[in-house]
């Protein structure tokens, strides 16, 4: 029932960082097409679950099975926890909400009713007067540019997803305008100016190591970096990721082109590359040496203490 009909998909999903992450994009499309299109009750085991439009029931095994369906063997994800962790990544990004129980989870697509329910198309029909063609087109374009592209590409009308900063969202909500590249970096002196310094430092490091020229004013790049910073990642983590992939790819004609933010800093790639760097660092760490060597006098002193404790029955 959930997969009947169609969903709305705005072209500007291509501007969202999720578009550059094949795993998350596939999972997001699965969620959109699995979500119920009308209110109904569903039997799960011996329990009745009431679902609203935009919701569906799943679990670790079910979501992994849906993700792997139709994939070739080498493309399938092994381990039922992996896909569910990706689902939690979408939740942290504000795409959806997961309500967990001890037997199943109910996934709710954020702002489903606003974007998939047809309210946008009904806006002008409720008006007593029909606007002129120019007014109609102007309003339609404004609404789509400001709102309609956000949920379909993983954003809500008042929250900028994967930015890691609520201040920008609040300013957008007050002004109903998108922030420019400059305002993305400068809004909220207490938070964004700090992030601006981090972004500049990270991109300078990448450009130096990889011989690239990425700019701190590119919206998609800023969004990716803010997203990882919002998850608690540090500048040092970024440098580890850059170092490990520069070591792997620089000078390789086939892979060198992937030394770029929209490959290195997407959620799943960043986590995988950081784990790779940490494993390599741990494996290459020299064994710790005990630099303390007892003198003969110190050894005799300690032995004398142990002997006297033994004679008095103190033990060790």
C-alpha positions as CSV (number, residue, x, y, z in Angstrom):
1,X,0.0,0.0,0.0
2,X,2.8,2.4,0.9
3,X,4.4,2.1,-2.5
4,X,1.4,2.9,-4.7
5,X,1.2,6.2,-6.6
6,X,4.0,8.7,-6.6
7,X,5.9,11.2,-4.5
8,X,7.0,14.7,-5.2
9,X,10.6,15.3,-5.9
10,X,12.1,18.7,-6.4
11,X,15.0,19.2,-8.8
12,X,17.0,21.0,-6.1
13,X,17.7,17.8,-4.3
14,X,20.8,17.9,-6.5
15,X,22.0,20.9,-4.4
16,X,21.7,19.0,-1.2
17,X,24.8,17.2,0.2
18,X,22.8,13.9,0.5
19,X,22.8,13.8,-3.4
20,X,26.5,13.1,-3.3
21,X,26.2,10.2,-0.9
22,X,24.8,7.2,-2.8
23,X,24.0,5.1,0.3
24,X,22.1,7.8,2.1
25,X,20.3,9.0,-1.1
26,X,19.1,5.4,-1.8
27,X,18.0,5.0,1.8
28,X,16.2,8.4,1.7
29,X,14.3,7.4,-1.4
30,X,13.3,4.1,0.2
31,X,11.9,6.0,3.2
32,X,9.9,8.4,1.0
33,X,8.4,5.6,-1.1
34,X,7.8,3.3,1.9
35,X,5.9,6.0,3.9
36,X,2.1,5.7,4.1
37,X,0.1,8.1,2.0
38,X,-3.0,8.0,4.2
39,X,-3.8,7.4,7.9
40,X,-4.4,3.7,8.7
41,X,-3.8,1.0,11.3
42,X,-1.1,-1.7,10.8
43,X,-0.8,-5.0,12.7
44,X,2.7,-5.6,13.9
45,X,3.0,-8.9,15.6
46,X,0.0,-8.8,17.9
47,X,0.0,-5.1,18.3
48,X,-2.0,-2.5,16.3
49,X,0.0,0.5,15.3
50,X,-1.8,3.7,14.2
51,X,0.2,5.3,11.3
52,X,-0.3,8.8,10.0
53,X,0.7,9.9,6.4
54,X,4.4,10.0,6.1
55,X,5.0,7.2,8.6
56,X,6.0,3.5,8.3
57,X,7.0,0.7,10.6
58,X,10.4,-0.9,10.3
59,X,13.3,-2.5,12.2
60,X,17.0,-3.3,11.7
61,X,16.4,-6.4,9.6
62,X,13.5,-5.0,7.6
63,X,15.3,-1.7,6.6
64,X,18.4,-3.7,5.7
65,X,16.4,-6.0,3.5
66,X,14.7,-3.1,1.8
67,X,18.0,-1.5,1.2
68,X,19.6,-4.6,-0.3
69,X,16.7,-5.5,-2.5
70,X,17.7,-5.6,-6.1
71,X,21.4,-4.9,-5.5
72,X,24.1,-7.2,-6.8
73,X,25.8,-9.3,-4.2
74,X,29.0,-7.2,-4.0
75,X,26.8,-4.0,-3.5
76,X,24.8,-5.4,-0.6
77,X,25.4,-4.2,2.9
78,X,26.3,-6.9,5.4
79,X,25.2,-6.6,9.0
80,X,21.7,-5.5,9.9
81,X,22.9,-2.6,12.1
82,X,24.7,-0.7,9.4
83,X,21.6,0.5,7.4
84,X,19.8,1.4,10.6
85,X,22.8,3.6,11.6
86,X,22.5,5.3,8.3
87,X,18.8,5.8,9.1
88,X,19.9,7.5,12.4
89,X,22.2,9.7,10.4
90,X,19.2,10.9,8.4
91,X,17.4,11.6,11.7
92,X,20.4,13.6,13.0
93,X,20.2,15.6,9.7
94,X,16.6,16.4,10.3
95,X,15.1,14.4,7.4
96,X,13.0,12.1,9.6
97,X,12.2,11.1,13.2
98,X,12.5,7.6,14.6
99,X,10.3,6.4,17.5
100,X,11.8,3.2,18.8
101,X,10.2,0.4,20.8
102,X,11.8,-2.9,22.0
103,X,10.2,-4.7,19.0
104,X,10.0,-2.2,16.1
105,X,10.5,1.5,15.1
106,X,8.1,4.0,13.6
107,X,9.8,6.3,11.1
108,X,8.1,9.7,10.4
109,X,9.2,11.8,7.5
110,X,9.5,15.4,8.7
111,X,7.0,17.8,7.2
112,X,5.4,15.1,5.0
113,X,2.0,16.7,5.1
114,X,3.2,20.1,4.0
115,X,5.2,18.9,1.0
116,X,3.4,15.7,-0.1
117,X,-0.1,16.6,0.9
118,X,-0.9,19.0,-1.9
119,X,-1.3,22.1,0.3
120,X,0.9,24.1,-2.0
121,X,-1.2,23.5,-5.0
122,X,-4.3,24.5,-3.1
123,X,-2.9,27.8,-1.9
124,X,-4.3,29.9,-4.8
125,X,-7.6,28.0,-5.1
126,X,-8.8,29.1,-1.7
127,X,-8.4,32.8,-2.6
128,X,-11.5,34.8,-3.5
129,X,-9.7,36.4,-6.4
130,X,-7.6,34.9,-9.1
131,X,-4.2,36.6,-9.3
132,X,-2.8,37.8,-12.6
133,X,-0.4,35.6,-14.5
134,X,2.6,37.7,-13.4
135,X,1.5,37.6,-9.8
136,X,0.7,33.9,-9.9
137,X,4.1,33.1,-11.4
138,X,5.9,35.4,-9.0
139,X,4.2,33.8,-5.9
140,X,4.7,30.3,-7.3
141,X,8.4,30.8,-7.9
142,X,8.9,32.5,-4.5
143,X,7.2,29.7,-2.7
144,X,9.1,27.0,-4.5
145,X,12.5,28.7,-4.1
146,X,11.9,29.4,-0.4
147,X,10.1,26.3,0.7
148,X,9.2,23.5,-1.7
149,X,12.8,22.5,-2.4
150,X,13.7,22.1,1.2
151,X,11.8,19.0,2.4
152,X,12.2,17.0,-0.8
153,X,15.9,17.6,-0.7
154,X,16.0,16.9,3.0
155,X,15.1,20.2,4.6
156,X,12.1,21.7,6.4
157,X,10.8,25.2,5.8
158,X,12.4,26.6,8.9
159,X,15.5,24.4,9.4
160,X,18.5,24.3,7.1
161,X,19.6,20.7,7.2
162,X,23.2,19.6,7.7
163,X,24.3,23.1,8.6
164,X,25.1,22.4,12.2
165,X,23.8,25.8,13.2
166,X,20.3,26.9,14.4
167,X,21.1,30.6,14.2
168,X,21.1,30.6,10.5
169,X,17.7,28.8,10.6
170,X,16.2,31.4,12.9
171,X,17.3,34.2,10.7
172,X,15.8,32.5,7.7
173,X,12.6,32.0,9.5
174,X,12.4,35.7,10.4
175,X,13.2,37.1,7.0
176,X,11.9,34.3,4.7
177,X,15.0,34.6,2.7
178,X,17.8,32.2,2.0
179,X,21.2,33.2,3.4
180,X,23.9,34.1,1.0
181,X,27.3,32.4,1.0
182,X,28.6,35.3,3.0
183,X,25.8,35.2,5.6
184,X,26.3,31.4,6.0
185,X,29.8,32.1,7.2
186,X,29.1,35.3,9.3
187,X,25.7,34.9,10.9
188,X,25.8,34.6,14.7
189,X,29.2,35.9,15.9
190,X,29.3,33.4,18.8
191,X,29.0,30.3,16.7
192,X,29.3,31.0,13.0
193,X,32.5,33.1,13.2
194,X,34.1,30.2,15.0
195,X,32.9,27.8,12.4
196,X,34.2,30.2,9.7
197,X,37.7,29.9,11.2
198,X,37.4,26.1,11.2
199,X,36.1,26.0,7.7
200,X,39.0,28.2,6.4
201,X,41.5,26.2,8.3
202,X,40.2,22.9,7.0
203,X,40.0,24.0,3.4
204,X,43.4,25.6,3.5
205,X,44.8,22.3,4.8
206,X,43.1,20.4,2.0
207,X,44.3,22.8,-0.6
208,X,47.8,22.7,0.7
209,X,47.9,18.9,0.9
210,X,46.0,18.1,-2.3
211,X,47.1,21.0,-4.5
212,X,43.4,22.1,-4.9
213,X,41.7,25.5,-4.6
214,X,38.4,25.0,-2.8
215,X,36.8,28.1,-1.4
216,X,35.2,28.8,2.0
217,X,32.3,30.6,0.3
218,X,30.9,27.6,-1.6
219,X,27.5,26.8,0.0
220,X,27.6,23.0,-0.4
221,X,31.2,22.9,1.0
222,X,30.2,25.0,4.0
223,X,27.1,22.8,4.6
224,X,29.1,19.6,4.6
225,X,31.8,20.9,7.0
226,X,29.2,22.4,9.3
227,X,27.3,19.1,9.3
228,X,30.3,17.2,10.5
229,X,31.2,19.9,13.1
230,X,27.6,19.7,14.3
231,X,28.1,16.0,14.8
232,X,31.0,16.7,17.2
233,X,33.8,16.2,14.7
234,X,36.9,18.3,15.2
235,X,39.3,20.1,12.9
236,X,41.9,17.4,13.8
237,X,39.4,14.8,12.5
238,X,39.1,16.6,9.2
239,X,42.9,16.7,8.9
240,X,43.1,12.9,9.6
241,X,40.6,12.3,6.8
242,X,42.5,14.6,4.4
243,X,45.9,13.0,5.3
244,X,44.7,9.4,4.8
245,X,43.0,10.0,1.5
246,X,45.8,12.3,0.2
247,X,48.2,9.4,1.0
248,X,45.9,6.9,-0.8
249,X,44.9,9.0,-3.9
250,X,47.3,11.8,-4.6
251,X,49.2,11.0,-7.8
252,X,46.7,8.4,-8.8
253,X,45.0,9.6,-12.0
254,X,41.9,7.5,-11.4
255,X,41.2,8.6,-7.8
256,X,42.9,12.0,-7.4
257,X,39.8,13.8,-8.6
258,X,38.0,12.5,-5.5
259,X,40.1,14.7,-3.2
260,X,37.2,17.1,-2.8
261,X,34.8,18.1,-0.1
262,X,31.7,16.5,-1.5
263,X,33.5,13.1,-1.5
264,X,35.6,13.4,1.7
265,X,33.1,15.1,4.0
266,X,29.8,13.4,3.3
267,X,28.5,11.6,6.5
268,X,29.3,8.0,5.6
269,X,32.5,8.7,3.7
270,X,33.8,10.9,6.5
271,X,33.1,8.2,9.2
272,X,34.7,5.5,7.1
273,X,37.8,7.5,6.2
274,X,38.3,8.6,9.8
275,X,38.1,5.0,11.1
276,X,40.6,4.1,8.4
277,X,43.0,6.8,9.6
278,X,42.5,5.9,13.3
279,X,43.2,2.2,12.6
280,X,46.3,3.0,10.6
281,X,47.6,5.4,13.3
282,X,47.0,2.7,16.0
283,X,48.6,0.0,14.0
284,X,51.7,2.1,13.3
285,X,52.1,3.4,16.8
286,X,55.5,2.4,18.3
287,X,55.3,0.3,21.5
288,X,55.6,2.3,24.7
289,X,59.0,1.9,26.4
290,X,59.5,2.0,30.1
291,X,62.1,4.6,30.5
292,X,62.4,4.2,34.3
293,X,65.3,1.9,35.3
294,X,65.9,1.2,38.9
295,X,69.4,1.7,40.4
296,X,70.9,-1.1,42.5
297,X,70.3,1.0,45.6
298,X,66.6,1.5,44.8
299,X,66.2,-2.2,44.0
300,X,67.8,-3.2,47.3
301,X,65.6,-0.7,49.2
302,X,62.4,-2.1,47.7
303,X,63.5,-5.7,48.3
304,X,64.1,-4.8,51.9
305,X,60.6,-3.4,52.3
306,X,59.0,-6.5,50.7
307,X,61.1,-8.8,53.0
308,X,60.1,-7.0,56.2
309,X,56.4,-7.0,55.1
310,X,56.6,-10.7,54.5
311,X,58.2,-11.3,57.9
312,X,55.4,-9.4,59.7
313,X,52.7,-11.2,57.7
314,X,51.7,-8.1,55.7
315,X,51.9,-9.8,52.3
316,X,51.6,-7.7,49.2
